[in-house]
């Protein structure tokens, strides 16, 4: 299904949901991981058109966003890794009854568009590709970056790569750095690679070392627009949203 058809389907679902949303437009503040950025940017207009609510987003890596919520950030809906959401529920920052799984995502390798794609089909080939690369980028505070540090140690190549690694801030995703020529290889969630036209997906990590990240959403305990945020969760777990998630390299988790 192409993007136009996906958007049309999403509008249809949003219109159905709008019938169950209380009257009155609201500004819904969403704190979201970069892993779902391209998905939410595509779906937001359909939800806004149908409900007349306005969505405002704060994007970033899950770890610093979670820390911001813990410090008292103002928001209505959090879209983060399932682990972060569950911890925030335990802390009383998110409403447990509203928690919903959205999608699962695998980590992948990116190179600049048109560049040769290394073989990463096996763990040994993956190791060889990293060792032969001139530079390897990742977001230091991102879930993939945190996992990568431990993985490189486990694979026994951390010391050999020490001078090649390029840890990045959340506002400079690995795929963007690759597209801009800042690094030869970038490693991040596949859903964060596909939106960059200047970068190409080499493929997912080998299954033996794959990192699967689950994303969930929940309404903030102190949300000002809790009902509108709940409507957004319902929209994001619907069949039309699932098609968009798939198109962005994500595996929909459903309600």
C-alpha contacts under 8 A as a table, 3 or more apart, distances in Angstrom:
res1	aa1	res2	aa2	distance
1	X	5	X	6.21
1	X	6	X	6.47
1	X	243	X	7.95
2	X	5	X	5.49
2	X	6	X	6.22
3	X	6	X	4.94
3	X	7	X	6.06
3	X	244	X	7.90
4	X	7	X	5.19
4	X	8	X	6.22
5	X	8	X	5.04
5	X	9	X	6.13
6	X	9	X	5.16
6	X	10	X	6.14
6	X	240	X	6.78
6	X	243	X	6.71
6	X	244	X	6.28
7	X	10	X	4.97
7	X	11	X	6.17
7	X	42	X	7.49
7	X	43	X	7.10
7	X	46	X	7.08
8	X	11	X	5.10
8	X	12	X	6.36
9	X	12	X	5.08
9	X	13	X	6.39
9	X	240	X	5.63
10	X	13	X	5.16
10	X	14	X	6.10
10	X	43	X	6.87
10	X	46	X	6.15
10	X	47	X	7.83
10	X	240	X	5.03
10	X	241	X	6.27
11	X	14	X	5.03
11	X	15	X	6.14
11	X	46	X	4.65
11	X	47	X	6.84
11	X	49	X	7.76
11	X	50	X	6.94
12	X	15	X	5.21
12	X	16	X	6.52
13	X	16	X	5.18
13	X	17	X	6.34
13	X	235	X	7.17
13	X	238	X	7.57
13	X	240	X	6.74
14	X	17	X	5.00
14	X	18	X	6.01
14	X	46	X	6.39
14	X	47	X	5.33
14	X	50	X	5.57
14	X	51	X	7.33
14	X	235	X	6.43
15	X	18	X	4.99
15	X	19	X	6.86
15	X	47	X	7.90
15	X	50	X	4.92
15	X	51	X	7.28
16	X	19	X	5.72
16	X	20	X	7.67
17	X	20	X	5.52
17	X	21	X	6.75
17	X	51	X	7.98
17	X	231	X	7.06
17	X	234	X	7.90
17	X	235	X	7.11
18	X	21	X	5.10
18	X	50	X	5.87
18	X	51	X	5.07
21	X	51	X	7.26
21	X	227	X	7.47
21	X	228	X	6.96
21	X	231	X	6.76
22	X	227	X	7.80
24	X	52	X	7.82
24	X	53	X	7.97
25	X	51	X	7.23
25	X	52	X	5.28
25	X	53	X	4.66
25	X	54	X	7.36
26	X	52	X	7.56
26	X	53	X	4.77
26	X	54	X	6.20
26	X	225	X	6.69
26	X	228	X	7.03
27	X	53	X	5.84
27	X	54	X	4.69
27	X	55	X	5.87
27	X	56	X	7.11
27	X	225	X	7.32
28	X	53	X	7.00
28	X	54	X	6.05
28	X	55	X	4.91
28	X	56	X	6.24
28	X	75	X	7.64
28	X	76	X	5.97
28	X	77	X	7.48
28	X	225	X	6.17
28	X	228	X	6.86
28	X	229	X	6.44
29	X	55	X	6.07
29	X	56	X	5.00
29	X	57	X	6.09
29	X	58	X	7.87
29	X	74	X	7.84
29	X	75	X	4.90
29	X	76	X	5.12
29	X	77	X	6.43
30	X	55	X	6.96
30	X	56	X	6.02
30	X	57	X	4.85
30	X	58	X	6.30
30	X	75	X	6.04
30	X	76	X	6.01
30	X	77	X	4.82
30	X	78	X	5.85
30	X	79	X	7.33
31	X	57	X	5.85
31	X	58	X	4.81
31	X	59	X	6.26
31	X	65	X	7.21
31	X	75	X	6.70
31	X	76	X	8.00
31	X	77	X	6.31
31	X	78	X	4.87
31	X	79	X	6.11
31	X	80	X	7.91
32	X	36	X	7.14
32	X	37	X	7.20
32	X	57	X	6.94
32	X	58	X	6.14
32	X	59	X	5.16
32	X	60	X	6.71
32	X	62	X	7.66
32	X	65	X	7.71
32	X	78	X	5.95
32	X	79	X	4.52
32	X	80	X	5.85
33	X	36	X	6.09
33	X	37	X	6.82
33	X	59	X	5.78
33	X	60	X	5.27
33	X	61	X	5.36
33	X	62	X	5.27
33	X	65	X	7.58
33	X	79	X	6.21
33	X	80	X	5.27
33	X	81	X	7.52
34	X	37	X	4.84
34	X	38	X	7.98
34	X	59	X	5.79
34	X	60	X	5.33
34	X	61	X	6.03
34	X	62	X	7.85
34	X	192	X	6.95
35	X	38	X	7.85
35	X	189	X	6.56
35	X	191	X	5.89
35	X	192	X	5.69
36	X	39	X	5.28
36	X	40	X	6.10
36	X	191	X	7.11
36	X	192	X	7.88
37	X	40	X	5.34
37	X	41	X	6.07
37	X	59	X	7.23
37	X	192	X	7.92
38	X	41	X	5.12
38	X	42	X	6.28
38	X	191	X	7.78
38	X	192	X	7.81
38	X	195	X	6.65
38	X	248	X	7.23
39	X	42	X	5.33
39	X	43	X	6.26
39	X	244	X	6.46
39	X	245	X	6.05
39	X	248	X	6.50
40	X	43	X	5.04
40	X	44	X	5.67
41	X	44	X	5.45
41	X	45	X	7.62
42	X	45	X	6.87
42	X	244	X	7.95
43	X	46	X	5.70
43	X	47	X	6.63
43	X	241	X	7.19
43	X	244	X	7.80
44	X	47	X	5.26
44	X	48	X	6.09
44	X	55	X	6.94
45	X	48	X	5.04
45	X	49	X	5.96
46	X	49	X	5.19
46	X	50	X	6.24
47	X	50	X	5.37
47	X	51	X	6.04
47	X	52	X	7.79
47	X	53	X	7.58
47	X	232	X	7.45
47	X	235	X	7.62
48	X	51	X	5.38
48	X	52	X	5.02
48	X	53	X	5.09
48	X	54	X	5.65
48	X	55	X	7.07
49	X	52	X	5.46
49	X	53	X	7.69
53	X	228	X	7.51
60	X	64	X	7.31
60	X	65	X	6.37
60	X	170	X	5.60
60	X	171	X	6.72
61	X	64	X	6.03
61	X	65	X	6.31
61	X	141	X	6.45
61	X	142	X	5.04
61	X	143	X	7.52
61	X	170	X	5.51
62	X	65	X	5.15
62	X	66	X	5.96
62	X	80	X	5.77
62	X	81	X	6.54
62	X	84	X	7.30
62	X	141	X	7.87
62	X	142	X	6.40
62	X	143	X	7.07
63	X	66	X	5.25
63	X	67	X	6.33
63	X	84	X	7.72
63	X	141	X	6.24
63	X	142	X	6.62
63	X	143	X	7.51
64	X	67	X	4.92
64	X	68	X	6.18
64	X	141	X	7.23
65	X	68	X	4.99
65	X	69	X	6.39
66	X	69	X	5.16
66	X	70	X	6.27
66	X	80	X	7.90
66	X	84	X	6.55
66	X	88	X	7.69
67	X	70	X	4.98
67	X	71	X	6.25
68	X	71	X	5.05
68	X	72	X	6.51
68	X	73	X	5.56
69	X	72	X	5.14
69	X	73	X	4.77
69	X	74	X	7.59
69	X	93	X	7.45
70	X	73	X	7.29
70	X	88	X	7.72
70	X	93	X	7.35
74	X	223	X	7.70
75	X	78	X	7.46
75	X	220	X	6.59
75	X	222	X	7.92
75	X	223	X	6.10
75	X	224	X	7.85
76	X	219	X	5.75
76	X	220	X	5.17
76	X	222	X	7.47
76	X	223	X	4.34
76	X	224	X	6.38
76	X	225	X	6.04
76	X	226	X	6.29
76	X	229	X	6.20
77	X	217	X	6.90
77	X	218	X	5.81
77	X	219	X	4.52
77	X	220	X	5.68
77	X	223	X	7.49
77	X	229	X	5.85
78	X	85	X	7.61
78	X	217	X	5.47
78	X	218	X	5.56
78	X	219	X	6.35
78	X	220	X	6.90
79	X	85	X	7.75
79	X	215	X	6.87
79	X	216	X	5.73
79	X	217	X	4.39
79	X	218	X	6.91
80	X	84	X	6.23
80	X	85	X	6.08
80	X	215	X	5.53
80	X	216	X	5.78
80	X	217	X	6.50
81	X	84	X	5.25
81	X	85	X	6.25
81	X	213	X	6.76
81	X	214	X	5.61
81	X	215	X	4.26
81	X	216	X	5.92
82	X	85	X	5.03
82	X	86	X	6.03
82	X	101	X	7.38
82	X	213	X	7.92
82	X	214	X	5.43
82	X	215	X	4.96
82	X	216	X	4.91
82	X	217	X	7.87
83	X	86	X	5.20
83	X	87	X	6.23
83	X	214	X	7.94
84	X	87	X	5.19
84	X	88	X	6.21
85	X	88	X	5.12
85	X	89	X	6.15
85	X	94	X	7.40
85	X	99	X	7.94
85	X	216	X	6.63
85	X	217	X	7.06
85	X	218	X	7.13
86	X	89	X	5.00
86	X	90	X	6.31
87	X	90	X	5.06
87	X	91	X	6.31
88	X	91	X	4.91
88	X	92	X	6.25
88	X	93	X	5.18
88	X	94	X	5.74
89	X	92	X	5.07
89	X	93	X	5.69
89	X	94	X	4.62
89	X	95	X	6.12
89	X	96	X	5.69
90	X	93	X	7.60
91	X	94	X	7.74
92	X	95	X	7.07
92	X	221	X	6.90
93	X	220	X	6.03
93	X	221	X	5.38
93	X	222	X	7.69
94	X	218	X	6.08
94	X	219	X	5.70
94	X	220	X	4.43
94	X	221	X	4.88
95	X	98	X	5.66
95	X	99	X	6.92
95	X	218	X	6.36
95	X	219	X	5.69
95	X	220	X	6.07
95	X	221	X	5.37
96	X	99	X	5.42
96	X	218	X	7.26
98	X	217	X	7.80
98	X	218	X	5.22
98	X	219	X	6.02
98	X	230	X	7.07
99	X	216	X	6.86
99	X	217	X	5.64
99	X	218	X	4.39
99	X	219	X	7.32
100	X	216	X	5.53
100	X	217	X	5.40
100	X	218	X	6.48
100	X	233	X	7.27
100	X	237	X	7.80
100	X	255	X	5.69
101	X	214	X	7.57
101	X	215	X	6.21
101	X	216	X	4.26
101	X	217	X	6.46
101	X	237	X	7.80
101	X	253	X	5.74
101	X	254	X	6.37
101	X	255	X	5.97
102	X	214	X	7.68
102	X	215	X	5.60
102	X	216	X	5.11
102	X	217	X	6.89
102	X	236	X	7.05
102	X	237	X	6.14
102	X	252	X	5.99
102	X	253	X	5.07
102	X	254	X	5.95
102	X	255	X	7.07
103	X	214	X	5.86
103	X	215	X	5.35
103	X	216	X	7.15
103	X	245	X	7.50
103	X	250	X	6.15
103	X	251	X	5.31
103	X	252	X	4.23
103	X	253	X	4.48
103	X	254	X	7.31
104	X	212	X	6.51
104	X	213	X	5.56
104	X	214	X	4.33
104	X	215	X	6.15
104	X	250	X	5.93
104	X	251	X	5.02
104	X	252	X	6.41
104	X	253	X	6.49
105	X	189	X	6.52
105	X	190	X	6.96
105	X	191	X	7.07
105	X	212	X	5.49
105	X	213	X	5.13
105	X	214	X	6.33
105	X	215	X	7.92
105	X	249	X	7.30
105	X	250	X	5.15
105	X	251	X	6.28
106	X	189	X	5.81
106	X	190	X	6.07
106	X	204	X	6.74
106	X	205	X	7.78
106	X	210	X	6.81
106	X	211	X	5.79
106	X	212	X	4.64
106	X	213	X	6.35
106	X	250	X	7.74
107	X	144	X	6.89
107	X	187	X	7.08
107	X	188	X	5.42
107	X	189	X	4.18
107	X	190	X	5.41
107	X	204	X	5.80
107	X	205	X	6.05
107	X	210	X	6.60
107	X	211	X	5.74
107	X	212	X	6.82
108	X	187	X	5.82
108	X	188	X	5.77
108	X	189	X	5.80
108	X	190	X	5.10
108	X	193	X	7.93
108	X	201	X	7.05
108	X	202	X	7.28
108	X	203	X	5.55
108	X	204	X	3.99
108	X	205	X	5.30
109	X	185	X	6.82
109	X	186	X	5.75
109	X	187	X	4.75
109	X	188	X	6.81
109	X	190	X	7.72
109	X	201	X	6.05
109	X	202	X	5.42
109	X	203	X	5.82
109	X	204	X	6.31
109	X	205	X	6.97
110	X	175	X	6.26
110	X	178	X	7.15
110	X	185	X	5.72
110	X	186	X	4.95
110	X	187	X	6.25
110	X	193	X	6.67
110	X	199	X	6.33
110	X	200	X	5.47
110	X	201	X	4.63
110	X	202	X	5.42
110	X	203	X	7.58
111	X	115	X	6.44
111	X	116	X	7.86
111	X	117	X	6.93
111	X	175	X	7.70
111	X	178	X	5.94
111	X	179	X	7.42
111	X	184	X	6.08
111	X	185	X	5.09
111	X	186	X	6.43
111	X	199	X	5.67
111	X	200	X	5.47
111	X	201	X	6.69
111	X	202	X	6.74
112	X	115	X	5.52
112	X	178	X	5.33
112	X	179	X	4.99
112	X	180	X	7.82
112	X	181	X	6.99
112	X	184	X	6.99
112	X	185	X	7.75
112	X	198	X	6.02
112	X	199	X	4.46
112	X	200	X	5.97
113	X	179	X	6.98
113	X	197	X	7.45
113	X	198	X	5.17
113	X	199	X	4.70
113	X	200	X	5.15
114	X	200	X	7.83
117	X	202	X	5.84
118	X	129	X	5.89
118	X	202	X	7.28
119	X	122	X	7.96
119	X	125	X	5.81
119	X	126	X	6.80
119	X	129	X	6.72
120	X	123	X	7.05
120	X	124	X	7.95
120	X	125	X	4.97
120	X	126	X	4.22
120	X	127	X	7.92
120	X	129	X	6.77
120	X	202	X	7.86
120	X	203	X	7.37
120	X	205	X	7.09
120	X	206	X	6.87
121	X	125	X	6.28
121	X	126	X	6.85
121	X	205	X	7.77
121	X	206	X	5.88
122	X	125	X	5.08
122	X	126	X	6.02
122	X	206	X	5.54
123	X	126	X	4.95
123	X	127	X	6.20
123	X	206	X	5.97
123	X	208	X	7.32
123	X	209	X	7.40
124	X	127	X	5.12
124	X	128	X	6.20
125	X	128	X	5.00
125	X	129	X	6.11
126	X	129	X	5.16
126	X	130	X	6.43
126	X	205	X	7.71
126	X	206	X	7.52
127	X	130	X	5.30
127	X	131	X	6.19
127	X	155	X	7.61
127	X	157	X	7.54
128	X	131	X	5.08
128	X	132	X	6.07
129	X	132	X	5.27
129	X	133	X	6.15
130	X	133	X	5.18
130	X	136	X	7.15
130	X	161	X	7.69
130	X	185	X	7.86
131	X	157	X	7.74
131	X	160	X	7.26
131	X	161	X	6.61
133	X	136	X	6.92
133	X	164	X	7.90
133	X	184	X	6.46
133	X	185	X	6.91
134	X	164	X	6.26
134	X	183	X	7.69
134	X	184	X	6.26
135	X	164	X	4.56
135	X	165	X	5.89
135	X	166	X	6.83
135	X	183	X	5.21
135	X	184	X	5.31
135	X	185	X	6.32
136	X	164	X	5.97
136	X	165	X	4.89
136	X	166	X	5.80
136	X	183	X	5.93
136	X	184	X	6.23
136	X	185	X	4.80
136	X	186	X	5.66
136	X	187	X	7.50
137	X	165	X	5.97
137	X	166	X	4.53
137	X	167	X	5.89
137	X	168	X	6.87
137	X	174	X	5.54
137	X	177	X	7.31
137	X	178	X	7.68
137	X	183	X	5.97
137	X	184	X	7.85
137	X	185	X	6.20
137	X	186	X	4.63
137	X	187	X	6.34
138	X	142	X	7.94
138	X	144	X	7.51
138	X	145	X	5.48
138	X	165	X	7.92
138	X	166	X	6.51
138	X	167	X	5.34
138	X	168	X	5.86
138	X	173	X	7.30
138	X	174	X	5.06
138	X	186	X	5.95
138	X	187	X	5.41
138	X	188	X	6.41
139	X	142	X	5.20
139	X	144	X	7.45
139	X	145	X	5.35
139	X	167	X	5.60
139	X	168	X	4.48
139	X	169	X	5.70
139	X	170	X	5.89
139	X	172	X	7.55
139	X	173	X	6.23
139	X	174	X	6.22
139	X	188	X	7.57
140	X	145	X	4.98
140	X	146	X	6.49
140	X	167	X	5.00
140	X	168	X	5.57
140	X	169	X	6.43
140	X	170	X	7.64
141	X	145	X	6.28
141	X	146	X	6.41
141	X	169	X	7.22
141	X	170	X	6.95
142	X	145	X	5.11
142	X	146	X	6.22
142	X	170	X	7.07
143	X	146	X	5.27
143	X	147	X	6.21
143	X	213	X	7.95
144	X	147	X	5.08
144	X	148	X	5.88
144	X	187	X	7.40
144	X	188	X	5.61
144	X	189	X	6.88
144	X	211	X	7.42
145	X	148	X	4.91
145	X	149	X	6.44
145	X	167	X	7.97
145	X	187	X	7.82
145	X	188	X	7.33
146	X	149	X	5.56
146	X	150	X	7.06
147	X	150	X	5.49
147	X	151	X	6.12
147	X	211	X	7.69
148	X	151	X	4.82
148	X	152	X	6.04
149	X	152	X	5.51
149	X	153	X	6.60
149	X	158	X	7.65
150	X	153	X	5.21
150	X	154	X	6.24
151	X	154	X	4.94
151	X	155	X	6.11
151	X	209	X	7.89
152	X	155	X	5.05
152	X	156	X	6.14
152	X	157	X	5.48
152	X	158	X	4.83
153	X	156	X	5.08
153	X	157	X	6.24
153	X	158	X	5.06
154	X	157	X	7.89
155	X	158	X	7.65
156	X	159	X	7.70
157	X	160	X	5.25
157	X	161	X	6.22
158	X	161	X	5.29
158	X	162	X	6.01
159	X	162	X	5.11
160	X	163	X	7.58
161	X	164	X	5.15
161	X	165	X	6.16
162	X	165	X	5.77
166	X	183	X	7.55
168	X	172	X	6.19
168	X	173	X	7.09
168	X	174	X	7.20
169	X	172	X	5.60
169	X	173	X	7.41
170	X	173	X	6.07
172	X	176	X	6.48
172	X	177	X	6.65
173	X	176	X	5.30
173	X	177	X	6.40
173	X	192	X	7.62
174	X	177	X	5.07
174	X	178	X	6.30
174	X	186	X	4.96
174	X	187	X	6.20
174	X	188	X	6.36
174	X	193	X	7.92
175	X	178	X	5.07
175	X	179	X	6.11
175	X	186	X	5.73
175	X	187	X	7.46
175	X	188	X	7.42
175	X	192	X	6.89
175	X	193	X	5.19
175	X	196	X	6.68
175	X	199	X	6.06
176	X	179	X	4.98
176	X	180	X	6.11
176	X	196	X	6.56
176	X	198	X	7.72
176	X	199	X	7.25
177	X	180	X	5.13
177	X	181	X	6.25
177	X	182	X	5.00
177	X	183	X	6.02
177	X	186	X	7.42
178	X	181	X	5.11
178	X	182	X	5.67
178	X	183	X	4.96
178	X	184	X	6.01
178	X	185	X	6.32
178	X	186	X	5.96
178	X	198	X	7.81
178	X	199	X	6.29
179	X	182	X	7.60
179	X	196	X	7.17
179	X	197	X	7.69
179	X	198	X	4.44
179	X	199	X	4.74
180	X	183	X	7.93
180	X	198	X	7.40
181	X	184	X	6.91
183	X	186	X	6.82
188	X	192	X	6.62
188	X	193	X	7.16
189	X	192	X	5.27
189	X	193	X	6.77
190	X	193	X	5.12
190	X	194	X	6.51
190	X	201	X	7.43
190	X	204	X	7.27
190	X	249	X	6.05
190	X	250	X	7.78
191	X	194	X	5.75
191	X	195	X	7.42
191	X	248	X	5.48
191	X	249	X	5.01
191	X	250	X	6.26
192	X	195	X	6.44
192	X	196	X	7.91
193	X	196	X	5.99
193	X	199	X	6.88
193	X	200	X	7.16
193	X	201	X	6.48
194	X	197	X	7.37
194	X	199	X	7.61
194	X	200	X	7.20
194	X	201	X	6.94
194	X	248	X	6.73
194	X	249	X	7.35
195	X	248	X	7.80
196	X	199	X	5.46
196	X	200	X	7.79
197	X	200	X	7.35
204	X	207	X	7.99
204	X	210	X	7.46
205	X	209	X	6.48
205	X	210	X	5.08
205	X	211	X	7.65
206	X	209	X	5.69
206	X	210	X	5.78
207	X	210	X	4.86
217	X	233	X	6.92
218	X	233	X	7.69
219	X	223	X	6.74
219	X	226	X	6.43
219	X	229	X	6.33
219	X	230	X	6.87
220	X	223	X	4.86
220	X	226	X	7.53
223	X	226	X	5.29
225	X	228	X	5.52
225	X	229	X	6.18
226	X	229	X	5.00
226	X	230	X	6.16
227	X	230	X	5.04
227	X	231	X	6.30
228	X	231	X	5.02
228	X	232	X	6.33
229	X	232	X	5.02
229	X	233	X	6.40
230	X	233	X	5.07
230	X	234	X	6.35
231	X	234	X	5.08
231	X	235	X	6.24
232	X	235	X	4.97
232	X	236	X	6.13
233	X	236	X	5.04
233	X	237	X	6.27
234	X	237	X	5.33
234	X	238	X	6.37
234	X	255	X	7.87
235	X	238	X	5.30
235	X	241	X	6.94
236	X	241	X	5.43
236	X	242	X	7.57
237	X	241	X	6.47
237	X	242	X	6.88
237	X	253	X	7.87
237	X	254	X	5.22
237	X	255	X	5.29
238	X	241	X	5.48
238	X	242	X	6.33
238	X	254	X	7.14
238	X	255	X	7.71
239	X	242	X	4.90
239	X	243	X	6.57
240	X	243	X	5.29
240	X	244	X	6.75
241	X	244	X	5.11
241	X	245	X	6.20
242	X	245	X	4.99
242	X	246	X	6.23
242	X	252	X	5.45
242	X	254	X	7.56
243	X	246	X	5.17
243	X	247	X	6.32
244	X	247	X	5.04
244	X	248	X	6.40
245	X	248	X	5.16
245	X	249	X	6.64
245	X	250	X	5.18
245	X	251	X	6.73
245	X	252	X	6.19
246	X	249	X	5.29
246	X	250	X	4.97
246	X	251	X	5.81
246	X	252	X	6.73
247	X	250	X	7.25
